[in-house]
Amino acid sequence: MNPDSRRWFDEAAGPLVRPYARTGGRTAGGAHALDMLTIVVVPPGAPTLRRIEMEYGQIVQLCHQPLAVAEVSAALRVPLAVTKILVGDLIADGILVSRAPVAAHHAPAEDLNLLRAVLDGIRKL
């Protein structure tokens, strides 16, 4: 075996399965609009996982504690877009529940004051 051919099988080569193969070619999730900050968790009494793909089982194991979709993506070392689709499948199956991030509602004057404070901090650098 050529020594140069072995380098493709190490950690640096990246995943051998392309992201679109993990999602069955889908590029968008179902009806669930997931943000990278959406919190997902396995609720008590969730149905049994019936999917055989390894990633689904890993997500369920991770989500016994609440995690953001971005945290799940990082733990699995899978692109965020792929993770959103897989998590959306589990939500549709009733295995995960999600909670969208709470948007901070600031008055326009508060936003302007925050921007001024940030600008002042940058100028001090």
DSSP file (Angstrom, degrees, kcal/mol; ACC not computed):
  #  RESIDUE AA STRUCTURE BP1 BP2  ACC     N-H-->O    O-->H-N    N-H-->O    O-->H-N    TCO  KAPPA ALPHA  PHI   PSI    X-CA   Y-CA   Z-CA
    1    1 A M              0   0    0      0, 0.0     5,-0.0     0, 0.0     3,-0.0   0.000 360.0 360.0 360.0 136.1    0.0    0.0    0.0
    2    2 A N    >>  -     0   0    0      1,-0.1     3,-1.1     2,-0.0     4,-0.7  -0.526 360.0-135.5 -69.8 130.4    1.3    3.4   -0.9
    3    3 A P  G >4 S+     0   0    0      0, 0.0     3,-0.6     0, 0.0     4,-0.5   0.820 104.0  58.6 -59.2 -30.5    2.0    5.5    2.2
    4    4 A D  G >4 S+     0   0    0      1,-0.2     3,-0.6     2,-0.2     4,-0.2   0.792  97.2  60.6 -70.2 -26.3    0.3    8.5    0.6
    5    5 A S  G X4 S+     0   0    0     -3,-1.1     3,-0.8     1,-0.2    -1,-0.2   0.738  94.1  64.5 -74.5 -20.7   -3.0    6.7    0.2
    6    6 A R  G X< S+     0   0    0     -4,-0.7     3,-1.9    -3,-0.6    -1,-0.2   0.754  84.0  74.6 -72.2 -24.2   -3.3    6.1    4.0
    7    7 A R  G X  S+     0   0    0     -3,-0.6     3,-1.0    -4,-0.5    -1,-0.2   0.714  84.2  66.1 -65.7 -19.2   -3.7    9.8    4.8
    8    8 A W  G <  S+     0   0    0     -3,-0.8    -1,-0.3    -4,-0.2    -2,-0.1   0.614  96.5  56.9 -76.1 -11.2   -7.3    9.8    3.4
    9    9 A F  G <  S+     0   0    0     -3,-1.9    -1,-0.2    -4,-0.1    -2,-0.2   0.321  88.7  94.1-103.0   8.6   -8.4    7.6    6.3
   10   10 A D  S X  S-     0   0    0     -3,-1.0     3,-1.4    -4,-0.1     4,-0.3  -0.361  93.8 -92.1 -93.3 178.7   -7.3    9.8    9.1
   11   11 A E  G >  S+     0   0    0      1,-0.3     3,-1.4     2,-0.2    -1,-0.1   0.822 120.9  61.8 -58.2 -35.4   -9.2   12.4   11.1
   12   12 A A  G 3  S+     0   0    0      1,-0.3    -1,-0.3    -5,-0.1    -4,-0.1   0.695  87.2  72.8 -69.6 -18.3   -8.1   15.2    8.9
   13   13 A A  G <  S-     0   0    0     -3,-1.4    -1,-0.3    -6,-0.2    -2,-0.2   0.732  96.4-142.7 -69.6 -19.9   -9.8   13.6    5.8
   14   14 A G    <   -     0   0    0     -3,-1.4    -1,-0.2    -4,-0.3     2,-0.1  -0.285  44.7 -18.8  85.2-175.3  -13.2   14.6    7.2
   15   15 A P        -     0   0    0      0, 0.0    -4,-0.0     0, 0.0    63,-0.0  -0.359  47.1-150.5 -69.1 143.9  -16.4   12.5    7.0
   16   16 A L  S    S+     0   0    0      2,-0.1     2,-0.5    -2,-0.1    -2,-0.0   0.601  83.5  70.2 -87.3 -12.8  -16.6    9.8    4.4
   17   17 A V  S    S-     0   0    0      2,-0.0     5,-0.1     3,-0.0    -1,-0.1  -0.926  87.8-127.4-106.4 124.4  -20.4   10.2    4.2
   18   18 A R    >>  -     0   0    0     -2,-0.5     3,-1.3     1,-0.1     4,-1.1  -0.360  20.1-116.1 -69.7 148.5  -21.5   13.4    2.5
   19   19 A P  H >> S+     0   0    0      0, 0.0     4,-1.0     0, 0.0     3,-0.6   0.860 113.6  57.0 -54.5 -40.0  -24.0   15.6    4.4
   20   20 A Y  H 34>S+     0   0    0      1,-0.2     5,-3.3     2,-0.2     6,-0.3   0.788 101.9  57.4 -66.0 -24.3  -26.7   15.2    1.7
   21   21 A A  H X45S+     0   0    0     -3,-1.3     3,-0.7     1,-0.2    -1,-0.2   0.839 101.9  55.5 -71.9 -31.8  -26.5   11.4    2.2
   22   22 A R  H <<5S+     0   0    0     -4,-1.1    -1,-0.2    -3,-0.6    -2,-0.2   0.767 113.1  41.0 -69.9 -25.1  -27.3   11.7    5.9
   23   23 A T  T ><5S-     0   0    0     -4,-1.0     3,-1.2     3,-0.1    -1,-0.2   0.305 114.7-110.1-106.1   8.6  -30.5   13.6    5.1
   24   24 A G  T < 5S-     0   0    0     -3,-0.7    -3,-0.2     1,-0.2    -4,-0.1   0.805  76.6 -56.1  67.6  28.3  -31.6   11.5    2.2
   25   25 A G  T 3 <S+     0   0    0     -5,-3.3    -1,-0.2     1,-0.3     2,-0.2   0.394 101.2 140.2  85.3  -3.5  -30.9   14.4   -0.2
   26   26 A R    <   -     0   0    0     -3,-1.2    -1,-0.3    -6,-0.3    -3,-0.1  -0.507  31.2-176.0 -75.6 140.6  -33.2   16.8    1.7
   27   27 A T        +     0   0    0     -2,-0.2     2,-0.3     1,-0.1    -1,-0.1   0.435  68.7  46.7-113.0  -4.4  -31.9   20.4    2.0
   28   28 A A  S    S-     0   0    0     57,-0.0    -1,-0.1    56,-0.0    54,-0.0  -0.990  78.8-123.4-138.4 147.4  -34.7   21.7    4.2
   29   29 A G        -     0   0    0     -2,-0.3    56,-0.1     3,-0.1    -2,-0.1  -0.068  34.6 -95.9 -76.8-176.5  -36.4   20.4    7.2
   30   30 A G  S    S-     0   0    0     55,-0.2    -1,-0.1     1,-0.1    59,-0.1   0.541  75.2 -43.7 -75.0-134.2  -40.1   19.8    7.6
   31   31 A A  S    S+     0   0    0     57,-0.1     2,-0.7     2,-0.1    -1,-0.1   0.456 109.1 100.8 -81.0  -1.1  -42.6   22.2    9.2
   32   32 A H        -     0   0    0     52,-0.1     2,-1.1    53,-0.1    -3,-0.1  -0.778  60.1-155.8 -95.1 114.6  -40.2   23.0   12.0
   33   33 A A        -     0   0    0     -2,-0.7     2,-0.5    -4,-0.0    -2,-0.1  -0.754  22.2-169.5 -86.8 100.1  -38.3   26.3   11.6
   34   34 A L        -     0   0    0     -2,-1.1     2,-0.2    66,-0.1    -5,-0.1  -0.784  10.6-158.4 -99.3 133.7  -35.3   25.6   13.8
   35   35 A D    >   -     0   0    0     -2,-0.5     3,-1.5     1,-0.1    34,-0.4  -0.650  34.2-111.0 -96.9 160.0  -32.8   28.3   14.8
   36   36 A M  T 3  S+     0   0    0      1,-0.3    34,-2.3    -2,-0.2    35,-0.3   0.737 121.3  50.5 -65.3 -19.1  -29.3   27.4   15.9
   37   37 A L  T 3  S+     0   0    0     32,-0.2    -1,-0.3    31,-0.2     2,-0.1   0.393  79.7 124.5 -98.1   1.8  -30.3   28.6   19.4
   38   38 A T    <   -     0   0    0     -3,-1.5    31,-1.8    63,-0.1     2,-0.4  -0.424  59.9-132.3 -61.9 132.6  -33.5   26.5   19.5
   39   39 A I  E     -AB  68  99A   0     60,-2.5    60,-2.2    29,-0.2     2,-0.4  -0.753  25.1-172.4 -91.2 132.2  -33.4   24.3   22.6
   40   40 A V  E     +AB  67  98A   0     27,-3.1    27,-2.1    -2,-0.4     2,-0.3  -0.953   9.0 165.2-125.8 146.9  -34.3   20.6   22.1
   41   41 A V  E     - B   0  97A   0     56,-1.9    56,-2.5    -2,-0.4    23,-0.2  -0.990  41.2-109.8-155.5 151.4  -34.8   17.9   24.7
   42   42 A V        -     0   0    0     21,-2.9    54,-0.2    -2,-0.3    53,-0.1  -0.780  42.8-140.9 -82.2 118.7  -36.2   14.4   25.0
   43   43 A P    >   -     0   0    0      0, 0.0     3,-1.4     0, 0.0     2,-0.1  -0.376  28.1 -86.2 -78.8 160.5  -39.4   14.8   27.1
   44   44 A P  T 3  S+     0   0    0      0, 0.0     0, 0.0     0, 0.0     0, 0.0  -0.422 116.6  21.1 -60.6 138.5  -40.5   12.3   29.7
   45   45 A G  T 3  S+     0   0    0      1,-0.2     3,-0.1    -2,-0.1    -3,-0.0   0.694  85.2 166.1  76.4  19.4  -42.5    9.5   28.1
   46   46 A A    <   -     0   0    0     -3,-1.4    -1,-0.2    49,-0.1    49,-0.2  -0.354  41.7-101.5 -65.3 147.7  -41.1   10.1   24.6
   47   47 A P        -     0   0    0      0, 0.0     2,-0.2     0, 0.0    -1,-0.1  -0.186  45.9 -86.1 -65.0 164.3  -41.8    7.3   22.1
   48   48 A T        -     0   0    0      1,-0.1     2,-0.3    -3,-0.1    47,-0.0  -0.469  46.1-105.0 -72.2 140.4  -39.1    4.8   21.2
   49   49 A L        +     0   0    0     -2,-0.2    -1,-0.1     1,-0.1    41,-0.0  -0.501  37.2 178.9 -66.2 126.8  -36.7    5.7   18.5
   50   50 A R        +     0   0    0     -2,-0.3     2,-0.3    -3,-0.0    -1,-0.1   0.366  47.5 101.0-112.2   2.0  -37.6    3.8   15.3
   51   51 A R        -     0   0    0      1,-0.1     6,-0.0     2,-0.1    -2,-0.0  -0.681  56.2-157.0 -89.5 143.1  -35.0    5.2   13.0
   52   52 A I        +     0   0    0     -2,-0.3    -1,-0.1     4,-0.1     2,-0.1   0.602  55.4 112.0 -97.3 -11.5  -31.9    3.0   12.4
   53   53 A E    >>  -     0   0    0      1,-0.1     4,-1.1   -31,-0.0     3,-0.7  -0.403  69.8-130.4 -67.7 138.4  -29.5    5.7   11.3
   54   54 A M  H 3> S+     0   0    0      1,-0.2     4,-2.1     2,-0.2     5,-0.2   0.837 101.3  61.2 -58.5 -38.9  -26.7    6.3   13.8
   55   55 A E  H 3> S+     0   0    0      1,-0.2     4,-2.4     2,-0.2    -1,-0.2   0.864  99.7  55.2 -61.7 -37.0  -27.0   10.1   14.0
   56   56 A Y  H <> S+     0   0    0     -3,-0.7     4,-2.3     1,-0.2    -1,-0.2   0.924 108.6  47.8 -63.2 -43.4  -30.6    9.9   15.3
   57   57 A G  H  X S+     0   0    0     -4,-1.1     4,-2.2     1,-0.2    -1,-0.2   0.884 111.1  51.3 -63.8 -38.6  -29.5    7.7   18.2
   58   58 A Q  H  X S+     0   0    0     -4,-2.1     4,-2.3     2,-0.2    -2,-0.2   0.900 109.3  50.4 -65.7 -40.3  -26.7   10.0   19.0
   59   59 A I  H  X S+     0   0    0     -4,-2.4     4,-2.4     2,-0.2    -2,-0.2   0.930 110.2  49.7 -63.6 -44.7  -29.0   13.0   19.0
   60   60 A V  H  < S+     0   0    0     -4,-2.3    -1,-0.2     1,-0.2    -2,-0.2   0.914 110.7  50.0 -61.6 -42.4  -31.4   11.3   21.3
   61   61 A Q  H >< S+     0   0    0     -4,-2.2     3,-0.9     1,-0.2    -1,-0.2   0.914 113.6  45.9 -61.9 -42.7  -28.6   10.3   23.7
   62   62 A L  H >< S+     0   0    0     -4,-2.3     3,-1.0     1,-0.2    -1,-0.2   0.868 106.6  60.0 -65.9 -36.6  -27.3   13.9   23.7
   63   63 A C  T 3<  +     0   0    0     -4,-2.4   -21,-2.9     1,-0.3    -1,-0.2   0.166  66.4 100.0 -89.5  19.8  -30.7   15.5   24.2
   64   64 A H  T <  S+     0   0    0     -3,-0.9    -1,-0.3   -23,-0.2    -2,-0.1   0.656  93.5  44.4 -72.4 -13.3  -31.6   13.8   27.5
   65   65 A Q  S <  S-     0   0    0     -3,-1.0   -25,-0.1    -4,-0.1     2,-0.1  -0.961 114.0 -90.8-120.8 147.3  -30.5   17.2   28.8
   66   66 A P        +     0   0    0      0, 0.0     2,-0.3     0, 0.0   -25,-0.2  -0.331  54.2 171.6 -61.4 131.6  -31.7   20.4   27.0
   67   67 A L  E     -A   40   0A   0    -27,-2.1   -27,-3.1    -4,-0.1     2,-0.2  -0.976  34.1-113.6-138.0 151.1  -29.2   21.5   24.3
   68   68 A A  E  >  -A   39   0A   0     -2,-0.3     4,-2.0   -29,-0.2     3,-0.5  -0.531  33.4-115.4 -76.4 152.4  -29.2   24.1   21.6
   69   69 A V  H  > S+     0   0    0    -31,-1.8     4,-2.4   -34,-0.4   -32,-0.2   0.870 118.3  56.3 -57.2 -37.0  -29.3   22.8   18.0
   70   70 A A  H  > S+     0   0    0    -34,-2.3     4,-2.2     1,-0.2    -1,-0.2   0.868 105.2  51.4 -64.0 -35.8  -25.8   24.4   17.5
   71   71 A E  H  > S+     0   0    0     -3,-0.5     4,-2.4   -35,-0.3    -2,-0.2   0.889 109.6  49.5 -68.0 -38.8  -24.5   22.4   20.5
   72   72 A V  H  X S+     0   0    0     -4,-2.0     4,-2.2     2,-0.2     5,-0.2   0.929 110.8  50.8 -63.1 -44.7  -25.9   19.2   19.1
   73   73 A S  H  X>S+     0   0    0     -4,-2.4     5,-2.0     1,-0.2     4,-1.2   0.910 112.1  46.3 -59.2 -44.5  -24.3   20.0   15.7
   74   74 A A  H  <5S+     0   0    0     -4,-2.2    -1,-0.2     2,-0.2    -2,-0.2   0.898 111.5  51.1 -67.2 -40.7  -20.9   20.6   17.4
   75   75 A A  H  <5S+     0   0    0     -4,-2.4    -1,-0.2     1,-0.2    -2,-0.2   0.877 116.5  40.4 -65.4 -37.0  -21.1   17.5   19.5
   76   76 A L  H  <5S-     0   0    0     -4,-2.2    -1,-0.2    -5,-0.2    -2,-0.2   0.647 103.3-131.7 -83.6 -15.7  -21.9   15.3   16.4
   77   77 A R  T  <5 +     0   0    0     -4,-1.2    -3,-0.2     1,-0.3    -4,-0.1   0.928  62.5 135.0  59.3  46.9  -19.4   17.2   14.2
   78   78 A V      < -     0   0    0     -5,-2.0    -1,-0.3    -6,-0.2    -2,-0.1  -0.941  65.4 -92.2-123.0 143.3  -22.1   17.5   11.6
   79   79 A P     >  -     0   0    0      0, 0.0     4,-2.3     0, 0.0     3,-0.3  -0.215  34.7-119.6 -55.5 147.3  -23.0   20.7    9.6
   80   80 A L  H  > S+     0   0    0      1,-0.2     4,-2.6     2,-0.2     5,-0.2   0.874 112.0  55.8 -57.9 -41.5  -25.7   22.8   11.2
   81   81 A A  H  > S+     0   0    0      1,-0.2     4,-1.4     2,-0.2    -1,-0.2   0.894 109.9  46.0 -61.0 -39.8  -28.0   22.5    8.2
   82   82 A V  H  > S+     0   0    0     -3,-0.3     4,-2.4     2,-0.2    -1,-0.2   0.918 111.0  52.7 -67.8 -43.6  -27.8   18.7    8.4
   83   83 A T  H  X S+     0   0    0     -4,-2.3     4,-3.0     1,-0.2     5,-0.3   0.897 105.4  54.9 -60.4 -41.2  -28.4   18.8   12.2
   84   84 A K  H  X S+     0   0    0     -4,-2.6     4,-2.2     1,-0.2    -1,-0.2   0.894 109.6  47.1 -59.7 -39.7  -31.5   21.0   11.7
   85   85 A I  H  X S+     0   0    0     -4,-1.4     4,-1.9     2,-0.2   -55,-0.2   0.930 114.3  45.8 -68.3 -45.4  -33.0   18.4    9.3
   86   86 A L  H  X S+     0   0    0     -4,-2.4     4,-1.7     2,-0.2    -2,-0.2   0.910 114.5  47.4 -65.2 -42.5  -32.2   15.4   11.6
   87   87 A V  H  X S+     0   0    0     -4,-3.0     4,-2.2     1,-0.2    -1,-0.2   0.896 109.3  55.0 -65.2 -39.8  -33.6   17.2   14.7
   88   88 A G  H  X S+     0   0    0     -4,-2.2     4,-2.4    -5,-0.3    -1,-0.2   0.872 105.3  53.1 -60.4 -37.4  -36.7   18.2   12.8
   89   89 A D  H  X S+     0   0    0     -4,-1.9     4,-1.7     1,-0.2    -1,-0.2   0.915 109.5  48.2 -62.6 -42.5  -37.3   14.6   11.9
   90   90 A L  H  <>S+     0   0    0     -4,-1.7     5,-2.2     2,-0.2     6,-1.3   0.839 110.4  51.2 -69.5 -32.6  -37.1   13.7   15.6
   91   91 A I  H ><5S+     0   0    0     -4,-2.2     3,-1.3     4,-0.2    -1,-0.2   0.919 109.3  50.8 -67.1 -43.5  -39.5   16.5   16.5
   92   92 A A  H 3<5S+     0   0    0     -4,-2.4    -2,-0.2     1,-0.3    -1,-0.2   0.838 108.3  52.9 -62.8 -32.4  -41.9   15.3   13.9
   93   93 A D  T 3<5S-     0   0    0     -4,-1.7    -1,-0.3    -5,-0.1    -2,-0.2   0.546 115.5-118.0 -78.8  -7.1  -41.6   11.8   15.4
   94   94 A G  T < 5S+     0   0    0     -3,-1.3    -3,-0.2    -4,-0.3    -2,-0.1   0.602  86.3 113.2  80.7  12.1  -42.5   13.1   18.8
   95   95 A I  S   <S+     0   0    0     -5,-2.2     2,-0.3    -6,-0.2    -4,-0.2   0.810  76.9  34.9 -86.1 -32.1  -39.1   12.1   20.3
   96   96 A L        -     0   0    0     -6,-1.3     2,-0.3   -54,-0.2    -2,-0.2  -0.890  66.6-156.0-118.3 152.1  -37.8   15.6   20.8
   97   97 A V  E     -B   41   0A   0    -56,-2.5   -56,-1.9    -2,-0.3     2,-0.3  -0.924  16.0-154.0-119.1 153.6  -39.6   18.8   21.8
   98   98 A S  E     -B   40   0A   0     -2,-0.3     2,-0.4   -58,-0.2   -58,-0.2  -0.890  13.4-160.9-129.0 157.2  -38.2   22.2   21.0
   99   99 A R  E     -B   39   0A   0    -60,-2.2   -60,-2.5    -2,-0.3     3,-0.1  -0.974  24.5-130.1-136.7 122.3  -38.4   25.7   22.4
  100  100 A A        -     0   0    0     -2,-0.4   -62,-0.1   -62,-0.2   -66,-0.1  -0.328  37.5 -92.2 -67.8 151.1  -37.5   28.6   20.2
  101  101 A P        -     0   0    0      0, 0.0     2,-0.5     0, 0.0    -1,-0.1  -0.351  42.2-111.4 -63.9 145.2  -35.1   31.2   21.6
  102  102 A V        -     0   0    0     -3,-0.1     2,-0.4     1,-0.0    -3,-0.0  -0.667  29.5-134.3 -80.0 123.0  -36.7   34.1   23.4
  103  103 A A        -     0   0    0     -2,-0.5     2,-0.5     1,-0.1    -1,-0.0  -0.620  17.2-123.4 -79.2 132.8  -36.2   37.3   21.4
  104  104 A A        -     0   0    0     -2,-0.4     2,-0.8     1,-0.0    -1,-0.1  -0.638  21.0-151.1 -76.1 125.3  -35.2   40.2   23.5
  105  105 A H        +     0   0    0     -2,-0.5     2,-0.4     0, 0.0    -1,-0.0  -0.858  23.8 171.4-103.5 105.3  -37.6   43.0   23.0
  106  106 A H        -     0   0    0     -2,-0.8    -2,-0.0     2,-0.0     0, 0.0  -0.839  36.4-113.0-110.8 148.7  -35.9   46.3   23.5
  107  107 A A    >>  -     0   0    0     -2,-0.4     4,-2.0     1,-0.1     3,-0.6  -0.499  35.5-110.7 -70.8 150.9  -37.2   49.7   22.9
  108  108 A P  H 3> S+     0   0    0      0, 0.0     4,-2.2     0, 0.0     5,-0.2   0.841 119.4  56.0 -54.1 -34.9  -35.5   51.5   20.0
  109  109 A A  H 3> S+     0   0    0      2,-0.2     4,-2.3     1,-0.2     5,-0.2   0.897 106.0  50.4 -66.2 -38.9  -33.9   53.9   22.4
  110  110 A E  H <> S+     0   0    0     -3,-0.6     4,-2.2     2,-0.2    -1,-0.2   0.899 109.8  50.7 -64.6 -40.2  -32.4   51.0   24.4
  111  111 A D  H  X S+     0   0    0     -4,-2.0     4,-2.4     2,-0.2    -2,-0.2   0.906 110.2  49.6 -62.6 -41.9  -31.0   49.5   21.2
  112  112 A L  H  X S+     0   0    0     -4,-2.2     4,-2.2     2,-0.2    -2,-0.2   0.901 110.4  50.2 -64.9 -40.9  -29.4   52.9   20.3
  113  113 A N  H  X S+     0   0    0     -4,-2.3     4,-2.2     2,-0.2    -1,-0.2   0.888 110.2  50.7 -64.4 -38.4  -27.9   53.2   23.7
  114  114 A L  H  X S+     0   0    0     -4,-2.2     4,-2.3     2,-0.2    -2,-0.2   0.920 110.0  49.4 -64.3 -43.9  -26.4   49.7   23.5
  115  115 A L  H  X S+     0   0    0     -4,-2.4     4,-2.5     1,-0.2    -2,-0.2   0.885 110.4  50.8 -63.6 -38.1  -24.9   50.5   20.1
  116  116 A R  H  X S+     0   0    0     -4,-2.2     4,-2.7     2,-0.2    -1,-0.2   0.902 109.4  50.7 -65.5 -40.3  -23.4   53.7   21.4
  117  117 A A  H  X S+     0   0    0     -4,-2.2     4,-2.2     2,-0.2    -2,-0.2   0.902 111.3  48.1 -64.2 -40.5  -21.9   51.8   24.4
  118  118 A V  H  X S+     0   0    0     -4,-2.3     4,-2.3     2,-0.2    -2,-0.2   0.930 112.0  49.4 -64.8 -44.6  -20.4   49.2   22.0
  119  119 A L  H  X S+     0   0    0     -4,-2.5     4,-2.4     1,-0.2    -2,-0.2   0.911 110.2  50.8 -61.4 -42.8  -19.0   52.0   19.7
  120  120 A D  H  X S+     0   0    0     -4,-2.7     4,-1.7     1,-0.2    -1,-0.2   0.909 110.0  50.7 -61.1 -41.3  -17.5   53.7   22.8
  121  121 A G  H  X S+     0   0    0     -4,-2.2     4,-0.7     1,-0.2    -2,-0.2   0.897 110.2  49.1 -63.7 -40.1  -15.8   50.5   23.8
  122  122 A I  H >< S+     0   0    0     -4,-2.3     3,-0.8     1,-0.2    -2,-0.2   0.901 108.6  53.0 -66.5 -40.4  -14.4   49.9   20.4
  123  123 A R  H 3< S+     0   0    0     -4,-2.4    -1,-0.2     1,-0.2    -2,-0.2   0.846 103.5  57.8 -63.7 -33.3  -13.0   53.5   20.3
  124  124 A K  H 3<        0   0    0     -4,-1.7    -1,-0.2     1,-0.3    -2,-0.2   0.721 360.0 360.0 -70.1 -20.4  -11.2   52.9   23.6
  125  125 A L    <<        0   0    0     -3,-0.8    -1,-0.3    -4,-0.7    -2,-0.2   0.499 360.0 360.0 -70.5 360.0   -9.4   50.0   22.1
